Amino acid sequence: MIVHVVLLRLARGWDAAELADVMDGLGVLSLPGLLGFRHGPNLDAERKSPQFPYGFVVDFADRAALDRYAADPGHQALGARLVALCEGGGDGIFVADLDAG
């Protein structure tokens, strides 16, 4: 399994309705091997990531499923909307893909 972790450094004045709409869109993507989607505010309990107030994770069955997601036009359109919400555009988005076995 691959866990796709995305943290967002939201720009000043970001639009909460737009973020909710993008999260809703990501939540309804249906692709082979996409196993689950979760999102929410970063509680930053260890005080190591205050610059990223929001994030989401997507679980994939394997690398092929992650690759399909990356190439999917729906995902790409939603990703462009996320970029517009973040400080520095794409530089305001942290992504890690964890091989969770």
Backbone as numpy.savetxt, mean C-alpha at the origin, in Angstrom:
# Nx Ny Nz CAx CAy CAz Cx Cy Cz
4.64 -17.57 0.89 3.79 -16.39 0.89 4.68 -15.15 0.89
4.20 -14.12 0.21 4.88 -12.82 0.20 3.96 -11.80 0.83
4.50 -11.02 1.75 3.76 -9.93 2.40 4.32 -8.62 1.84
3.46 -7.89 1.16 3.79 -6.61 0.55 3.41 -5.53 1.56
4.40 -4.84 2.11 4.20 -3.83 3.15 4.41 -2.45 2.54
3.43 -1.57 2.71 3.52 -0.22 2.15 3.21 0.79 3.25
4.15 1.72 3.48 3.94 2.79 4.45 3.92 4.12 3.71
3.01 5.00 4.10 2.78 6.25 3.39 3.18 7.45 4.24
4.03 8.29 3.68 4.37 9.57 4.29 3.46 10.60 3.60
2.31 10.82 4.22 1.29 11.65 3.61 1.69 13.12 3.61
1.36 13.79 2.51 1.69 15.20 2.36 0.79 16.05 3.26
1.29 17.22 3.61 0.49 18.17 4.38 -0.80 18.44 3.61
-1.93 18.41 4.32 -3.22 18.69 3.70 -3.78 17.56 2.86
-3.28 16.33 3.04 -3.78 15.19 2.28 -5.28 15.03 2.46
-5.92 14.48 1.47 -7.38 14.34 1.42 -7.79 12.97 1.98
-8.43 12.98 3.14 -8.84 11.73 3.80 -9.83 10.94 2.95
-10.73 11.62 2.26 -11.71 10.93 1.41 -11.01 10.24 0.24
-10.01 10.90 -0.32 -9.26 10.30 -1.44 -8.49 9.07 -0.95
-7.85 9.16 0.21 -7.13 8.01 0.75 -8.11 6.85 0.99
-9.25 7.13 1.57 -10.25 6.08 1.82 -10.71 5.44 0.52
-10.90 6.26 -0.52 -11.34 5.74 -1.80 -10.27 4.84 -2.42
-9.00 5.24 -2.32 -7.92 4.41 -2.84 -7.84 3.10 -2.06
-7.96 3.16 -0.74 -7.91 1.93 0.07 -9.07 1.01 -0.30
-10.26 1.59 -0.50 -11.41 0.78 -0.93 -11.11 0.10 -2.26
-10.50 0.85 -3.18 -10.17 0.28 -4.49 -9.16 -0.85 -4.39
-8.15 -0.67 -3.58 -7.16 -1.74 -3.39 -7.81 -2.96 -2.74
-8.74 -2.70 -1.84 -9.40 -3.79 -1.12 -10.29 -4.67 -1.98
-10.72 -4.15 -3.12 -11.60 -4.95 -3.98 -10.88 -5.53 -5.20
-9.57 -5.26 -5.32 -8.84 -5.88 -6.42 -8.93 -7.41 -6.28
-9.21 -8.05 -7.37 -9.32 -9.51 -7.36 -8.37 -10.05 -8.42
-7.27 -10.61 -7.96 -6.25 -11.16 -8.85 -5.86 -12.54 -8.35
-5.52 -13.45 -9.25 -5.08 -14.78 -8.82 -3.88 -14.66 -7.86
-3.99 -15.32 -6.73 -2.91 -15.34 -5.76 -2.89 -14.18 -4.78
-3.78 -13.19 -4.94 -3.90 -12.11 -3.94 -4.78 -12.67 -2.82
-4.18 -12.85 -1.65 -4.85 -13.56 -0.55 -5.53 -12.65 0.46
-5.09 -11.40 0.57 -5.70 -10.52 1.57 -5.11 -9.13 1.53
-5.90 -8.18 2.01 -5.52 -6.77 2.05 -5.99 -6.19 3.36
-5.09 -5.47 4.05 -5.45 -4.80 5.30 -4.78 -3.43 5.30
-5.42 -2.46 5.94 -4.85 -1.11 6.00 -5.27 -0.42 7.28
-4.53 0.64 7.63 -4.91 1.40 8.81 -3.82 2.38 9.22
-4.13 3.19 10.22 -3.13 4.15 10.71 -1.98 3.43 11.41
-0.80 3.99 11.29 0.40 3.47 11.94 0.39 3.94 13.39
0.30 3.03 14.32 0.32 3.37 15.75 1.72 3.75 16.22
2.75 3.36 15.50 4.14 3.68 15.81 4.48 3.44 17.28
4.11 2.27 17.78 4.29 1.94 19.19 5.76 2.00 19.64
6.68 1.72 18.73 8.11 1.75 19.10 8.76 3.09 18.75
7.97 4.02 18.27 8.45 5.37 17.92 9.62 5.33 16.94
9.46 4.51 15.90 10.51 4.39 14.89 10.05 4.85 13.51
8.77 5.15 13.36 8.27 5.50 12.02 7.19 6.58 12.05
7.39 7.66 12.80 6.34 8.69 12.88 6.08 9.39 11.56
7.05 9.34 10.65 6.89 10.00 9.36 5.92 9.26 8.43
5.53 8.06 8.81 4.61 7.24 8.01 3.32 7.01 8.79
2.36 7.91 8.71 1.16 7.81 9.54 0.13 6.78 9.08
0.34 6.18 7.91 -0.68 5.25 7.40 0.02 4.18 6.57
-0.59 3.00 6.51 -0.01 1.95 5.69 -0.98 0.84 5.37
-0.49 -0.09 4.56 -1.30 -1.26 4.24 -0.38 -2.44 3.93
-0.96 -3.63 4.02 -0.25 -4.86 3.66 -1.14 -5.67 2.73
-0.49 -6.34 1.79 -1.17 -7.24 0.87 -0.45 -8.57 0.94
-1.20 -9.65 1.11 -0.64 -10.99 1.15 -0.80 -11.65 -0.22
0.30 -12.24 -0.70 0.30 -12.93 -1.99 0.74 -14.37 -1.80
0.20 -15.26 -2.61 0.57 -16.67 -2.54 2.03 -16.89 -2.91
2.53 -16.11 -3.87 3.88 -16.31 -4.36 4.35 -15.10 -5.15
5.57 -15.16 -5.66 6.15 -14.05 -6.40 5.37 -13.76 -7.68
4.87 -14.78 -8.32 4.10 -14.58 -9.56 2.85 -13.73 -9.28
2.21 -13.95 -8.16 1.02 -13.16 -7.80 1.40 -11.71 -7.54
2.53 -11.49 -6.86 3.02 -10.13 -6.63 3.32 -9.45 -7.96
3.93 -10.16 -8.89 4.25 -9.60 -10.19 2.97 -9.24 -10.97
1.94 -10.08 -10.89 0.66 -9.77 -11.54 0.06 -8.49 -10.97
0.11 -8.36 -9.65 -0.39 -7.16 -8.97 0.37 -5.92 -9.44
1.69 -6.01 -9.52 2.50 -4.87 -9.93 2.15 -4.43 -11.35
1.81 -5.36 -12.22 1.51 -5.06 -13.62 0.05 -4.71 -13.87
-0.81 -4.94 -12.89 -2.25 -4.75 -13.07 -2.60 -3.28 -13.29
-3.32 -2.94 -14.35 -3.68 -1.54 -14.61 -4.50 -0.90 -13.48
-5.36 -1.66 -12.84 -6.14 -1.12 -11.72 -5.25 -0.73 -10.56
-4.30 -1.61 -10.23 -3.34 -1.31 -9.17 -2.50 -0.10 -9.54
-2.04 -0.03 -10.78 -1.20 1.09 -11.22 -1.95 2.42 -11.12
-3.23 2.42 -11.49 -4.03 3.65 -11.40 -4.21 4.09 -9.95
-4.48 3.14 -9.07 -4.62 3.45 -7.65 -3.29 3.90 -7.06
-2.21 3.28 -7.51 -0.88 3.68 -7.05 -0.55 5.11 -7.44
-0.95 5.52 -8.63 -0.72 6.90 -9.05 -1.47 7.88 -8.15
-2.65 7.49 -7.74 -3.42 8.35 -6.82 -2.74 8.42 -5.45
-2.16 7.31 -5.00 -1.42 7.31 -3.73 -0.19 8.22 -3.83
0.52 8.15 -4.92 1.69 8.99 -5.13 1.31 10.46 -4.97
0.15 10.83 -5.51 -0.31 12.23 -5.43 -0.62 12.66 -4.00
-0.92 11.70 -3.12 -1.24 12.00 -1.73 0.00 12.12 -0.83
1.14 11.67 -1.33 2.32 11.54 -0.47 3.31 12.68 -0.65
3.97 13.00 0.45 5.03 14.01 0.44 6.17 13.52 -0.45
6.52 14.34 -1.43 7.59 13.95 -2.35 7.15 12.94 -3.38
5.84 12.75 -3.55 5.36 11.77 -4.54 5.79 10.37 -4.17
6.37 9.67 -5.14 6.81 8.29 -4.90 7.85 8.16 -3.82
8.62 9.22 -3.58 9.61 9.18 -2.50 8.96 9.10 -1.13
7.68 9.41 -1.04 6.96 9.35 0.22 6.32 8.01 0.49
6.69 7.02 -0.30 6.11 5.67 -0.15 7.23 4.67 0.10
7.14 3.95 1.23 8.10 2.91 1.57 7.46 1.56 1.24
8.17 0.72 0.53 7.65 -0.61 0.17 8.68 -1.67 0.54
8.20 -2.74 1.17 9.02 -3.92 1.44 8.21 -5.15 1.08
8.84 -6.11 0.43 8.19 -7.37 0.08 8.90 -8.48 0.84
8.21 -9.00 1.84 8.79 -9.98 2.75 8.44 -11.40 2.33
9.45 -12.24 2.21 9.23 -13.65 1.94 8.88 -14.31 3.25
7.60 -14.50 3.47 7.10 -15.02 4.74 6.87 -16.53 4.70
7.45 -17.16 3.71 7.37 -18.62 3.62 6.07 -19.06 3.25
